[in-house]
Every structure is written in C-alpha cells, then in structure tokens.
C-alpha cells in the first residue's frame, strides 16, 4: 500500500458545497476530477463527524525531544 495524500481543505469544501447543492457523487467526482470513492468518503466523514477537519495522525512518539534535534 502506498502513501495517501491528504485532500486540501479547499477541495474538501468544494466537494461539500456541491453536495449541499444537491449534486450526486458521480457528478461531483467528474466535475472535480477525483475518484468517486474519495467523494463518498469525504461526504461520509462529514455526516459522521459533522466536520471536515483532519485528525492528528497517530504513531509512535519520538525518542528524541524536538529541542534536542
């Protein structure tokens, strides 16, 4: 599996604006030139969380403090 890029906030807002205007998933994906699965997942995230903000990523904490670097 490759590294996935995060959608920009502007692009996420464009998806939601078109969805709120009554456009369908397929129509939005063609207009913005992005996969339909990306459109669906963005809309689902908005419905579940009520927000399009990204969560901080989880992962192993750093061994060395930032100040030490």
mmCIF file as Biopython writes it, N, C-alpha, C and O atoms, coordinates in Angstrom:
data_model
#
loop_
_atom_site.group_PDB
_atom_site.id
_atom_site.type_symbol
_atom_site.label_atom_id
_atom_site.label_alt_id
_atom_site.label_comp_id
_atom_site.label_asym_id
_atom_site.label_entity_id
_atom_site.label_seq_id
_atom_site.pdbx_PDB_ins_code
_atom_site.Cartn_x
_atom_site.Cartn_y
_atom_site.Cartn_z
_atom_site.occupancy
_atom_site.B_iso_or_equiv
_atom_site.auth_seq_id
_atom_site.auth_asym_id
_atom_site.pdbx_PDB_model_num
ATOM 1   N N  . UNK A ? 1  ? 0.833   -1.180 0.000   1.0 0.0 1  A 1 
ATOM 2   C CA . UNK A ? 1  ? 0.000   0.000  0.000   1.0 0.0 1  A 1 
ATOM 3   C C  . UNK A ? 1  ? 0.878   1.243  0.000   1.0 0.0 1  A 1 
ATOM 4   O O  . UNK A ? 1  ? 1.846   1.323  0.756   1.0 0.0 1  A 1 
ATOM 5   N N  . UNK A ? 2  ? 0.548   2.197  -0.831  1.0 0.0 2  A 1 
ATOM 6   C CA . UNK A ? 2  ? 1.333   3.418  -0.923  1.0 0.0 2  A 1 
ATOM 7   C C  . UNK A ? 2  ? 0.883   4.470  0.061   1.0 0.0 2  A 1 
ATOM 8   O O  . UNK A ? 2  ? -0.104  4.302  0.777   1.0 0.0 2  A 1 
ATOM 9   N N  . UNK A ? 3  ? 1.613   5.538  0.081   1.0 0.0 3  A 1 
ATOM 10  C CA . UNK A ? 3  ? 1.272   6.655  0.964   1.0 0.0 3  A 1 
ATOM 11  C C  . UNK A ? 3  ? 0.158   7.460  0.307   1.0 0.0 3  A 1 
ATOM 12  O O  . UNK A ? 3  ? 0.242   7.815  -0.868  1.0 0.0 3  A 1 
ATOM 13  N N  . UNK A ? 4  ? -0.877  7.739  1.075   1.0 0.0 4  A 1 
ATOM 14  C CA . UNK A ? 4  ? -2.010  8.510  0.549   1.0 0.0 4  A 1 
ATOM 15  C C  . UNK A ? 4  ? -1.824  9.978  0.875   1.0 0.0 4  A 1 
ATOM 16  O O  . UNK A ? 4  ? -1.357  10.336 1.956   1.0 0.0 4  A 1 
ATOM 17  N N  . UNK A ? 5  ? -2.195  10.822 -0.075  1.0 0.0 5  A 1 
ATOM 18  C CA . UNK A ? 5  ? -2.113  12.260 0.156   1.0 0.0 5  A 1 
ATOM 19  C C  . UNK A ? 5  ? -3.423  12.746 0.743   1.0 0.0 5  A 1 
ATOM 20  O O  . UNK A ? 5  ? -4.496  12.231 0.428   1.0 0.0 5  A 1 
ATOM 21  N N  . UNK A ? 6  ? -3.317  13.723 1.583   1.0 0.0 6  A 1 
ATOM 22  C CA . UNK A ? 6  ? -4.497  14.313 2.218   1.0 0.0 6  A 1 
ATOM 23  C C  . UNK A ? 6  ? -5.105  15.342 1.277   1.0 0.0 6  A 1 
ATOM 24  O O  . UNK A ? 6  ? -4.385  16.090 0.616   1.0 0.0 6  A 1 
ATOM 25  N N  . UNK A ? 7  ? -6.425  15.376 1.218   1.0 0.0 7  A 1 
ATOM 26  C CA . UNK A ? 7  ? -7.105  16.385 0.395   1.0 0.0 7  A 1 
ATOM 27  C C  . UNK A ? 7  ? -6.932  17.757 1.029   1.0 0.0 7  A 1 
ATOM 28  O O  . UNK A ? 7  ? -6.942  17.895 2.252   1.0 0.0 7  A 1 
ATOM 29  N N  . UNK A ? 8  ? -6.775  18.757 0.193   1.0 0.0 8  A 1 
ATOM 30  C CA . UNK A ? 8  ? -6.659  20.111 0.719   1.0 0.0 8  A 1 
ATOM 31  C C  . UNK A ? 8  ? -8.019  20.555 1.258   1.0 0.0 8  A 1 
ATOM 32  O O  . UNK A ? 8  ? -9.062  20.045 0.849   1.0 0.0 8  A 1 
ATOM 33  N N  . UNK A ? 9  ? -7.986  21.491 2.161   1.0 0.0 9  A 1 
ATOM 34  C CA . UNK A ? 9  ? -9.221  21.988 2.765   1.0 0.0 9  A 1 
ATOM 35  C C  . UNK A ? 9  ? -10.125 22.639 1.715   1.0 0.0 9  A 1 
ATOM 36  O O  . UNK A ? 9  ? -11.349 22.544 1.798   1.0 0.0 9  A 1 
ATOM 37  N N  . UNK A ? 10 ? -9.522  23.292 0.741   1.0 0.0 10 A 1 
ATOM 38  C CA . UNK A ? 10 ? -10.278 23.941 -0.327  1.0 0.0 10 A 1 
ATOM 39  C C  . UNK A ? 10 ? -11.042 22.891 -1.131  1.0 0.0 10 A 1 
ATOM 40  O O  . UNK A ? 10 ? -12.216 23.081 -1.450  1.0 0.0 10 A 1 
ATOM 41  N N  . UNK A ? 11 ? -10.376 21.790 -1.456  1.0 0.0 11 A 1 
ATOM 42  C CA . UNK A ? 11 ? -11.005 20.738 -2.243  1.0 0.0 11 A 1 
ATOM 43  C C  . UNK A ? 11 ? -12.124 20.056 -1.467  1.0 0.0 11 A 1 
ATOM 44  O O  . UNK A ? 11 ? -13.174 19.743 -2.028  1.0 0.0 11 A 1 
ATOM 45  N N  . UNK A ? 12 ? -11.900 19.825 -0.174  1.0 0.0 12 A 1 
ATOM 46  C CA . UNK A ? 12 ? -12.950 19.228 0.656   1.0 0.0 12 A 1 
ATOM 47  C C  . UNK A ? 12 ? -14.167 20.136 0.738   1.0 0.0 12 A 1 
ATOM 48  O O  . UNK A ? 12 ? -15.302 19.660 0.720   1.0 0.0 12 A 1 
ATOM 49  N N  . UNK A ? 13 ? -13.934 21.437 0.829   1.0 0.0 13 A 1 
ATOM 50  C CA . UNK A ? 13 ? -15.050 22.386 0.873   1.0 0.0 13 A 1 
ATOM 51  C C  . UNK A ? 13 ? -15.800 22.432 -0.449  1.0 0.0 13 A 1 
ATOM 52  O O  . UNK A ? 13 ? -17.020 22.594 -0.464  1.0 0.0 13 A 1 
ATOM 53  N N  . UNK A ? 14 ? -15.079 22.291 -1.567  1.0 0.0 14 A 1 
ATOM 54  C CA . UNK A ? 14 ? -15.733 22.257 -2.879  1.0 0.0 14 A 1 
ATOM 55  C C  . UNK A ? 14 ? -16.658 21.047 -2.987  1.0 0.0 14 A 1 
ATOM 56  O O  . UNK A ? 14 ? -17.773 21.147 -3.500  1.0 0.0 14 A 1 
ATOM 57  N N  . UNK A ? 15 ? -16.177 19.898 -2.495  1.0 0.0 15 A 1 
ATOM 58  C CA . UNK A ? 15 ? -16.996 18.686 -2.518  1.0 0.0 15 A 1 
ATOM 59  C C  . UNK A ? 15 ? -18.270 18.908 -1.714  1.0 0.0 15 A 1 
ATOM 60  O O  . UNK A ? 15 ? -19.362 18.579 -2.177  1.0 0.0 15 A 1 
ATOM 61  N N  . UNK A ? 16 ? -18.138 19.458 -0.526  1.0 0.0 16 A 1 
ATOM 62  C CA . UNK A ? 16 ? -19.303 19.646 0.337   1.0 0.0 16 A 1 
ATOM 63  C C  . UNK A ? 16 ? -20.257 20.698 -0.219  1.0 0.0 16 A 1 
ATOM 64  O O  . UNK A ? 16 ? -21.473 20.550 -0.096  1.0 0.0 16 A 1 
ATOM 65  N N  . UNK A ? 17 ? -19.735 21.744 -0.821  1.0 0.0 17 A 1 
ATOM 66  C CA . UNK A ? 17 ? -20.604 22.770 -1.414  1.0 0.0 17 A 1 
ATOM 67  C C  . UNK A ? 17 ? -21.461 22.176 -2.525  1.0 0.0 17 A 1 
ATOM 68  O O  . UNK A ? 17 ? -22.658 22.449 -2.614  1.0 0.0 17 A 1 
ATOM 69  N N  . UNK A ? 18 ? -20.841 21.369 -3.361  1.0 0.0 18 A 1 
ATOM 70  C CA . UNK A ? 18 ? -21.588 20.741 -4.454  1.0 0.0 18 A 1 
ATOM 71  C C  . UNK A ? 18 ? -22.587 19.722 -3.925  1.0 0.0 18 A 1 
ATOM 72  O O  . UNK A ? 18 ? -23.682 19.582 -4.468  1.0 0.0 18 A 1 
ATOM 73  N N  . UNK A ? 19 ? -22.208 19.005 -2.859  1.0 0.0 19 A 1 
ATOM 74  C CA . UNK A ? 19 ? -23.122 18.018 -2.272  1.0 0.0 19 A 1 
ATOM 75  C C  . UNK A ? 19 ? -24.343 18.713 -1.661  1.0 0.0 19 A 1 
ATOM 76  O O  . UNK A ? 19 ? -25.472 18.244 -1.806  1.0 0.0 19 A 1 
ATOM 77  N N  . UNK A ? 20 ? -24.106 19.817 -0.985  1.0 0.0 20 A 1 
ATOM 78  C CA . UNK A ? 20 ? -25.203 20.576 -0.375  1.0 0.0 20 A 1 
ATOM 79  C C  . UNK A ? 20 ? -26.116 21.202 -1.427  1.0 0.0 20 A 1 
ATOM 80  O O  . UNK A ? 20 ? -27.290 21.460 -1.163  1.0 0.0 20 A 1 
ATOM 81  N N  . UNK A ? 21 ? -25.565 21.446 -2.628  1.0 0.0 21 A 1 
ATOM 82  C CA . UNK A ? 21 ? -26.370 21.984 -3.733  1.0 0.0 21 A 1 
ATOM 83  C C  . UNK A ? 21 ? -27.215 20.908 -4.402  1.0 0.0 21 A 1 
ATOM 84  O O  . UNK A ? 21 ? -27.991 21.199 -5.312  1.0 0.0 21 A 1 
ATOM 85  N N  . UNK A ? 22 ? -27.065 19.660 -3.949  1.0 0.0 22 A 1 
ATOM 86  C CA . UNK A ? 22 ? -27.891 18.581 -4.478  1.0 0.0 22 A 1 
ATOM 87  C C  . UNK A ? 22 ? -27.251 17.755 -5.575  1.0 0.0 22 A 1 
ATOM 88  O O  . UNK A ? 22 ? -27.930 16.957 -6.221  1.0 0.0 22 A 1 
ATOM 89  N N  . UNK A ? 23 ? -25.964 17.930 -5.797  1.0 0.0 23 A 1 
ATOM 90  C CA . UNK A ? 23 ? -25.262 17.160 -6.816  1.0 0.0 23 A 1 
ATOM 91  C C  . UNK A ? 23 ? -25.001 15.742 -6.302  1.0 0.0 23 A 1 
ATOM 92  O O  . UNK A ? 23 ? -24.886 15.529 -5.095  1.0 0.0 23 A 1 
ATOM 93  N N  . UNK A ? 24 ? -24.910 14.782 -7.211  1.0 0.0 24 A 1 
ATOM 94  C CA . UNK A ? 24 ? -24.644 13.399 -6.856  1.0 0.0 24 A 1 
ATOM 95  C C  . UNK A ? 24 ? -23.152 13.105 -6.770  1.0 0.0 24 A 1 
ATOM 96  O O  . UNK A ? 24 ? -22.325 13.914 -7.190  1.0 0.0 24 A 1 
ATOM 97  N N  . UNK A ? 25 ? -22.816 11.942 -6.223  1.0 0.0 25 A 1 
ATOM 98  C CA . UNK A ? 25 ? -21.418 11.546 -6.068  1.0 0.0 25 A 1 
ATOM 99  C C  . UNK A ? 25 ? -20.696 11.505 -7.412  1.0 0.0 25 A 1 
ATOM 100 O O  . UNK A ? 25 ? -19.582 12.012 -7.549  1.0 0.0 25 A 1 
ATOM 101 N N  . UNK A ? 26 ? -21.349 10.894 -8.399  1.0 0.0 26 A 1 
ATOM 102 C CA . UNK A ? 26 ? -20.736 10.734 -9.714  1.0 0.0 26 A 1 
ATOM 103 C C  . UNK A ? 26 ? -20.498 12.085 -10.390 1.0 0.0 26 A 1 
ATOM 104 O O  . UNK A ? 26 ? -19.455 12.305 -11.005 1.0 0.0 26 A 1 
ATOM 105 N N  . UNK A ? 27 ? -21.455 12.969 -10.271 1.0 0.0 27 A 1 
ATOM 106 C CA . UNK A ? 27 ? -21.351 14.294 -10.884 1.0 0.0 27 A 1 
ATOM 107 C C  . UNK A ? 27 ? -20.233 15.111 -10.232 1.0 0.0 27 A 1 
ATOM 108 O O  . UNK A ? 27 ? -19.493 15.818 -10.916 1.0 0.0 27 A 1 
ATOM 109 N N  . UNK A ? 28 ? -20.120 15.010 -8.916  1.0 0.0 28 A 1 
ATOM 110 C CA . UNK A ? 28 ? -19.065 15.736 -8.186  1.0 0.0 28 A 1 
ATOM 111 C C  . UNK A ? 28 ? -17.697 15.204 -8.583  1.0 0.0 28 A 1 
ATOM 112 O O  . UNK A ? 28 ? -16.768 15.980 -8.810  1.0 0.0 28 A 1 
ATOM 113 N N  . UNK A ? 29 ? -17.568 13.872 -8.667  1.0 0.0 29 A 1 
ATOM 114 C CA . UNK A ? 29 ? -16.266 13.288 -8.985  1.0 0.0 29 A 1 
ATOM 115 C C  . UNK A ? 29 ? -15.812 13.675 -10.393 1.0 0.0 29 A 1 
ATOM 116 O O  . UNK A ? 29 ? -14.624 13.907 -10.612 1.0 0.0 29 A 1 
ATOM 117 N N  . UNK A ? 30 ? -16.727 13.745 -11.332 1.0 0.0 30 A 1 
ATOM 118 C CA . UNK A ? 30 ? -16.363 14.147 -12.696 1.0 0.0 30 A 1 
ATOM 119 C C  . UNK A ? 30 ? -16.002 15.629 -12.752 1.0 0.0 30 A 1 
ATOM 120 O O  . UNK A ? 30 ? -15.052 16.011 -13.435 1.0 0.0 30 A 1 
ATOM 121 N N  . UNK A ? 31 ? -16.753 16.459 -12.041 1.0 0.0 31 A 1 
ATOM 122 C CA . UNK A ? 31 ? -16.508 17.898 -12.070 1.0 0.0 31 A 1 
ATOM 123 C C  . UNK A ? 31 ? -15.167 18.266 -11.432 1.0 0.0 31 A 1 
ATOM 124 O O  . UNK A ? 31 ? -14.476 19.166 -11.910 1.0 0.0 31 A 1 
ATOM 125 N N  . UNK A ? 32 ? -14.804 17.578 -10.363 1.0 0.0 32 A 1 
ATOM 126 C CA . UNK A ? 32 ? -13.568 17.899 -9.649  1.0 0.0 32 A 1 
ATOM 127 C C  . UNK A ? 32 ? -12.407 16.992 -10.037 1.0 0.0 32 A 1 
ATOM 128 O O  . UNK A ? 32 ? -11.302 17.137 -9.514  1.0 0.0 32 A 1 
ATOM 129 N N  . UNK A ? 33 ? -12.656 16.049 -10.962 1.0 0.0 33 A 1 
ATOM 130 C CA . UNK A ? 33 ? -11.632 15.142 -11.462 1.0 0.0 33 A 1 
ATOM 131 C C  . UNK A ? 33 ? -10.948 14.364 -10.333 1.0 0.0 33 A 1 
ATOM 132 O O  . UNK A ? 33 ? -9.724  14.377 -10.199 1.0 0.0 33 A 1 
ATOM 133 N N  . UNK A ? 34 ? -11.768 13.689 -9.531  1.0 0.0 34 A 1 
ATOM 134 C CA . UNK A ? 34 ? -11.258 12.865 -8.437  1.0 0.0 34 A 1 
ATOM 135 C C  . UNK A ? 34 ? -12.067 11.572 -8.391  1.0 0.0 34 A 1 
ATOM 136 O O  . UNK A ? 34 ? -13.187 11.527 -8.899  1.0 0.0 34 A 1 
ATOM 137 N N  . UNK A ? 35 ? -11.515 10.527 -7.790  1.0 0.0 35 A 1 
ATOM 138 C CA . UNK A ? 35 ? -12.238 9.260  -7.718  1.0 0.0 35 A 1 
ATOM 139 C C  . UNK A ? 35 ? -13.547 9.392  -6.937  1.0 0.0 35 A 1 
ATOM 140 O O  . UNK A ? 35 ? -13.646 10.171 -5.989  1.0 0.0 35 A 1 
ATOM 141 N N  . UNK A ? 36 ? -14.540 8.617  -7.354  1.0 0.0 36 A 1 
ATOM 142 C CA . UNK A ? 36 ? -15.843 8.656  -6.699  1.0 0.0 36 A 1 
ATOM 143 C C  . UNK A ? 36 ? -15.733 8.173  -5.253  1.0 0.0 36 A 1 
ATOM 144 O O  . UNK A ? 36 ? -16.478 8.629  -4.385  1.0 0.0 36 A 1 
ATOM 145 N N  . UNK A ? 37 ? -14.803 7.248  -4.996  1.0 0.0 37 A 1 
ATOM 146 C CA . UNK A ? 37 ? -14.624 6.744  -3.631  1.0 0.0 37 A 1 
ATOM 147 C C  . UNK A ? 37 ? -14.138 7.849  -2.693  1.0 0.0 37 A 1 
ATOM 148 O O  . UNK A ? 37 ? -14.503 7.871  -1.517  1.0 0.0 37 A 1 
ATOM 149 N N  . UNK A ? 38 ? -13.322 8.758  -3.203  1.0 0.0 38 A 1 
ATOM 150 C CA . UNK A ? 38 ? -12.842 9.888  -2.403  1.0 0.0 38 A 1 
ATOM 151 C C  . UNK A ? 38 ? -13.991 10.821 -2.055  1.0 0.0 38 A 1 
ATOM 152 O O  . UNK A ? 38 ? -14.090 11.315 -0.932  1.0 0.0 38 A 1 
ATOM 153 N N  . UNK A ? 39 ? -14.860 11.054 -3.037  1.0 0.0 39 A 1 
ATOM 154 C CA . UNK A ? 39 ? -16.026 11.911 -2.808  1.0 0.0 39 A 1 
ATOM 155 C C  . UNK A ? 39 ? -16.931 11.278 -1.754  1.0 0.0 39 A 1 
ATOM 156 O O  . UNK A ? 39 ? -17.374 11.948 -0.821  1.0 0.0 39 A 1 
ATOM 157 N N  . UNK A ? 40 ? -17.201 9.978  -1.912  1.0 0.0 40 A 1 
ATOM 158 C CA . UNK A ? 40 ? -18.074 9.276  -0.966  1.0 0.0 40 A 1 
ATOM 159 C C  . UNK A ? 40 ? -17.497 9.294  0.442   1.0 0.0 40 A 1 
ATOM 160 O O  . UNK A ? 40 ? -18.226 9.527  1.406   1.0 0.0 40 A 1 
ATOM 161 N N  . UNK A ? 41 ? -16.191 9.050  0.572   1.0 0.0 41 A 1 
ATOM 162 C CA . UNK A ? 41 ? -15.593 9.017  1.907   1.0 0.0 41 A 1 
ATOM 163 C C  . UNK A ? 41 ? -15.584 10.400 2.557   1.0 0.0 41 A 1 
ATOM 164 O O  . UNK A ? 41 ? -15.739 10.511 3.773   1.0 0.0 41 A 1 
ATOM 165 N N  . UNK A ? 42 ? -15.406 11.451 1.759   1.0 0.0 42 A 1 
ATOM 166 C CA . UNK A ? 42 ? -15.436 12.814 2.307   1.0 0.0 42 A 1 
ATOM 167 C C  . UNK A ? 42 ? -16.823 13.157 2.830   1.0 0.0 42 A 1 
ATOM 168 O O  . UNK A ? 42 ? -16.966 13.753 3.897   1.0 0.0 42 A 1 
ATOM 169 N N  . UNK A ? 43 ? -17.844 12.773 2.066   1.0 0.0 43 A 1 
ATOM 170 C CA . UNK A ? 43 ? -19.223 13.046 2.477   1.0 0.0 43 A 1 
ATOM 171 C C  . UNK A ? 43 ? -19.591 12.224 3.705   1.0 0.0 43 A 1 
ATOM 172 O O  . UNK A ? 43 ? -20.262 12.720 4.610   1.0 0.0 43 A 1 
ATOM 173 N N  . UNK A ? 44 ? -19.157 10.976 3.737   1.0 0.0 44 A 1 
ATOM 174 C CA . UNK A ? 44 ? -19.430 10.109 4.887   1.0 0.0 44 A 1 
ATOM 175 C C  . UNK A ? 44 ? -18.771 10.669 6.146   1.0 0.0 44 A 1 
ATOM 176 O O  . UNK A ? 44 ? -19.375 10.677 7.219   1.0 0.0 44 A 1 
ATOM 177 N N  . UNK A ? 45 ? -17.536 11.135 6.008   1.0 0.0 45 A 1 
ATOM 178 C CA . UNK A ? 45 ? -16.809 11.719 7.140   1.0 0.0 45 A 1 
ATOM 179 C C  . UNK A ? 45 ? -17.556 12.940 7.672   1.0 0.0 45 A 1 
ATOM 180 O O  . UNK A ? 45 ? -17.651 13.137 8.884   1.0 0.0 45 A 1 
ATOM 181 N N  . UNK A ? 46 ? -18.084 13.757 6.759   1.0 0.0 46 A 1 
ATOM 182 C CA . UNK A ? 46 ? -18.828 14.943 7.170   1.0 0.0 46 A 1 
ATOM 183 C C  . UNK A ? 46 ? -20.116 14.560 7.893   1.0 0.0 46 A 1 
ATOM 184 O O  . UNK A ? 46 ? -20.480 15.191 8.886   1.0 0.0 46 A 1 
ATOM 185 N N  . UNK A ? 47 ? -20.815 13.519 7.399   1.0 0.0 47 A 1 
ATOM 186 C CA . UNK A ? 47 ? -22.059 13.088 8.027   1.0 0.0 47 A 1 
ATOM 187 C C  . UNK A ? 47 ? -21.821 12.525 9.420   1.0 0.0 47 A 1 
ATOM 188 O O  . UNK A ? 47 ? -22.587 12.805 10.342  1.0 0.0 47 A 1 
ATOM 189 N N  . UNK A ? 48 ? -20.773 11.740 9.578   1.0 0.0 48 A 1 
ATOM 190 C CA . UNK A ? 48 ? -20.495 11.084 10.863  1.0 0.0 48 A 1 
ATOM 191 C C  . UNK A ? 48 ? -19.917 12.068 11.879  1.0 0.0 48 A 1 
ATOM 192 O O  . UNK A ? 48 ? -20.388 12.139 13.015  1.0 0.0 48 A 1 
ATOM 193 N N  . UNK A ? 49 ? -18.903 12.823 11.473  1.0 0.0 49 A 1 
ATOM 194 C CA . UNK A ? 49 ? -18.204 13.702 12.411  1.0 0.0 49 A 1 
ATOM 195 C C  . UNK A ? 49 ? -18.776 15.118 12.458  1.0 0.0 49 A 1 
ATOM 196 O O  . UNK A ? 49 ? -18.585 15.835 13.441  1.0 0.0 49 A 1 
ATOM 197 N N  . UNK A ? 50 ? -19.471 15.518 11.405  1.0 0.0 50 A 1 
ATOM 198 C CA . UNK A ? 50 ? -20.002 16.869 11.351  1.0 0.0 50 A 1 
ATOM 199 C C  . UNK A ? 50 ? -18.958 17.911 11.030  1.0 0.0 50 A 1 
ATOM 200 O O  . UNK A ? 50 ? -19.203 19.110 11.162  1.0 0.0 50 A 1 
ATOM 201 N N  . UNK A ? 51 ? -17.786 17.453 10.605  1.0 0.0 51 A 1 
ATOM 202 C CA . UNK A ? 51 ? -16.688 18.360 10.311  1.0 0.0 51 A 1 
ATOM 203 C C  . UNK A ? 51 ? -15.805 17.753 9.234   1.0 0.0 51 A 1 
ATOM 204 O O  . UNK A ? 51 ? -15.789 16.535 9.054   1.0 0.0 51 A 1 
ATOM 205 N N  . UNK A ? 52 ? -15.078 18.587 8.523   1.0 0.0 52 A 1 
ATOM 206 C CA . UNK A ? 52 ? -14.142 18.104 7.514   1.0 0.0 52 A 1 
ATOM 207 C C  . UNK A ? 52 ? -12.692 18.252 7.956   1.0 0.0 52 A 1 
ATOM 208 O O  . UNK A ? 52 ? -11.774 18.002 7.175   1.0 0.0 52 A 1 
ATOM 209 N N  . UNK A ? 53 ? -12.483 18.655 9.196   1.0 0.0 53 A 1 
ATOM 210 C CA . UNK A ? 53 ? -11.127 18.830 9.698   1.0 0.0 53 A 1 
ATOM 211 C C  . UNK A ? 53 ? -10.433 17.482 9.819   1.0 0.0 53 A 1 
ATOM 212 O O  . UNK A ? 53 ? -11.067 16.467 10.108  1.0 0.0 53 A 1 
ATOM 213 N N  . UNK A ? 54 ? -9.131  17.485 9.596   1.0 0.0 54 A 1 
ATOM 214 C CA . UNK A ? 54 ? -8.363  16.252 9.718   1.0 0.0 54 A 1 
ATOM 215 C C  . UNK A ? 54 ? -7.945  16.050 11.170  1.0 0.0 54 A 1 
ATOM 216 O O  . UNK A ? 54 ? -7.659  17.002 11.897  1.0 0.0 54 A 1 
ATOM 217 N N  . UNK A ? 55 ? -7.919  14.798 11.561  1.0 0.0 55 A 1 
ATOM 218 C CA . UNK A ? 55 ? -7.480  14.468 12.908  1.0 0.0 55 A 1 
ATOM 219 C C  . UNK A ? 55 ? -5.961  14.336 12.913  1.0 0.0 55 A 1 
ATOM 220 O O  . UNK A ? 55 ? -5.372  14.011 11.882  1.0 0.0 55 A 1 
ATOM 221 N N  . UNK A ? 56 ? -5.320  14.579 14.043  1.0 0.0 56 A 1 
ATOM 222 C CA . UNK A ? 56 ? -3.876  14.362 14.088  1.0 0.0 56 A 1 
ATOM 223 C C  . UNK A ? 56 ? -3.580  12.870 13.914  1.0 0.0 56 A 1 
ATOM 224 O O  . UNK A ? 56 ? -4.300  12.015 14.430  1.0 0.0 56 A 1 
ATOM 225 N N  . UNK A ? 57 ? -2.525  12.583 13.191  1.0 0.0 57 A 1 
ATOM 226 C CA . UNK A ? 57 ? -2.196  11.184 12.947  1.0 0.0 57 A 1 
ATOM 227 C C  . UNK A ? 57 ? -1.604  10.540 14.190  1.0 0.0 57 A 1 
ATOM 228 O O  . UNK A ? 57 ? -0.921  11.189 14.983  1.0 0.0 57 A 1 
ATOM 229 N N  . UNK A ? 58 ? -1.875  9.267  14.340  1.0 0.0 58 A 1 
ATOM 230 C CA . UNK A ? 58 ? -1.319  8.532  15.465  1.0 0.0 58 A 1 
ATOM 231 C C  . UNK A ? 58 ? 0.002   7.922  15.046  1.0 0.0 58 A 1 
ATOM 232 O O  . UNK A ? 58 ? 0.318   7.865  13.857  1.0 0.0 58 A 1 
ATOM 233 N N  . UNK A ? 59 ? 0.744   7.484  15.983  1.0 0.0 59 A 1 
ATOM 234 C CA . UNK A ? 59 ? 2.023   6.867  15.661  1.0 0.0 59 A 1 
ATOM 235 C C  . UNK A ? 59 ? 2.912   6.821  16.877  1.0 0.0 59 A 1 
ATOM 236 O O  . UNK A ? 59 ? 2.556   7.295  17.956  1.0 0.0 59 A 1 
ATOM 237 N N  . UNK A ? 60 ? 4.041   6.257  16.684  1.0 0.0 60 A 1 
ATOM 238 C CA . UNK A ? 60 ? 4.992   6.121  17.777  1.0 0.0 60 A 1 
ATOM 239 C C  . UNK A ? 60 ? 5.532   7.492  18.166  1.0 0.0 60 A 1 
ATOM 240 O O  . UNK A ? 60 ? 5.872   8.300  17.302  1.0 0.0 60 A 1 
ATOM 241 N N  . UNK A ? 61 ? 5.611   7.749  19.472  1.0 0.0 61 A 1 
ATOM 242 C CA . UNK A ? 61 ? 6.183   9.024  19.913  1.0 0.0 61 A 1 
ATOM 243 C C  . UNK A ? 61 ? 7.677   9.090  19.586  1.0 0.0 61 A 1 
ATOM 244 O O  . UNK A ? 61 ? 8.347   8.062  19.484  1.0 0.0 61 A 1 
ATOM 245 N N  . UNK A ? 62 ? 8.173   10.281 19.429  1.0 0.0 62 A 1 
ATOM 246 C CA . UNK A ? 62 ? 9.597   10.452 19.132  1.0 0.0 62 A 1 
ATOM 247 C C  . UNK A ? 62 ? 10.453  10.063 20.320  1.0 0.0 62 A 1 
ATOM 248 O O  . UNK A ? 62 ? 10.083  10.315 21.467  1.0 0.0 62 A 1 
ATOM 249 N N  . UNK A ? 63 ? 11.601  9.447  20.050  1.0 0.0 63 A 1 
ATOM 250 C CA . UNK A ? 63 ? 12.517  9.085  21.123  1.0 0.0 63 A 1 
ATOM 251 C C  . UNK A ? 63 ? 13.325  10.295 21.579  1.0 0.0 63 A 1 
ATOM 252 O O  . UNK A ? 63 ? 13.666  10.428 22.754  1.0 0.0 63 A 1 
ATOM 253 N N  . UNK A ? 64 ? 13.621  11.168 20.630  1.0 0.0 64 A 1 
ATOM 254 C CA . UNK A ? 64 ? 14.406  12.353 20.944  1.0 0.0 64 A 1 
ATOM 255 C C  . UNK A ? 64 ? 13.480  13.560 20.940  1.0 0.0 64 A 1 
ATOM 256 O O  . UNK A ? 64 ? 12.659  13.723 20.037  1.0 0.0 64 A 1 
ATOM 257 N N  . UNK A ? 65 ? 13.617  14.389 21.937  1.0 0.0 65 A 1 
ATOM 258 C CA . UNK A ? 65 ? 12.778  15.590 22.018  1.0 0.0 65 A 1 
ATOM 259 C C  . UNK A ? 65 ? 13.121  16.540 20.880  1.0 0.0 65 A 1 
ATOM 260 O O  . UNK A ? 65 ? 14.251  16.541 20.391  1.0 0.0 65 A 1 
ATOM 261 N N  . UNK A ? 66 ? 12.173  17.332 20.463  1.0 0.0 66 A 1 
ATOM 262 C CA . UNK A ? 66 ? 12.356  18.273 19.378  1.0 0.0 66 A 1 
ATOM 263 C C  . UNK A ? 66 ? 13.464  19.289 19.716  1.0 0.0 66 A 1 
ATOM 264 O O  . UNK A ? 66 ? 14.202  19.727 18.833  1.0 0.0 66 A 1 
ATOM 265 N N  . UNK A ? 67 ? 13.567  19.646 20.974  1.0 0.0 67 A 1 
ATOM 266 C CA . UNK A ? 67 ? 14.581  20.612 21.398  1.0 0.0 67 A 1 
ATOM 267 C C  . UNK A ? 67 ? 15.989  20.039 21.236  1.0 0.0 67 A 1 
ATOM 268 O O  . UNK A ? 67 ? 16.934  20.782 20.970  1.0 0.0 67 A 1 
ATOM 269 N N  . UNK A ? 68 ? 16.130  18.739 21.392  1.0 0.0 68 A 1 
ATOM 270 C CA . UNK A ? 68 ? 17.434  18.097 21.273  1.0 0.0 68 A 1 
ATOM 271 C C  . UNK A ? 68 ? 17.912  18.075 19.818  1.0 0.0 68 A 1 
ATOM 272 O O  . UNK A ? 68 ? 19.111  18.154 19.550  1.0 0.0 68 A 1 
ATOM 273 N N  . UNK A ? 69 ? 16.976  17.968 18.895  1.0 0.0 69 A 1 
ATOM 274 C CA . UNK A ? 69 ? 17.353  17.968 17.468  1.0 0.0 69 A 1 
ATOM 275 C C  . UNK A ? 69 ? 17.988  19.275 17.132  1.0 0.0 69 A 1 
ATOM 276 O O  . UNK A ? 69 ? 18.382  19.494 15.987  1.0 0.0 69 A 1 
#
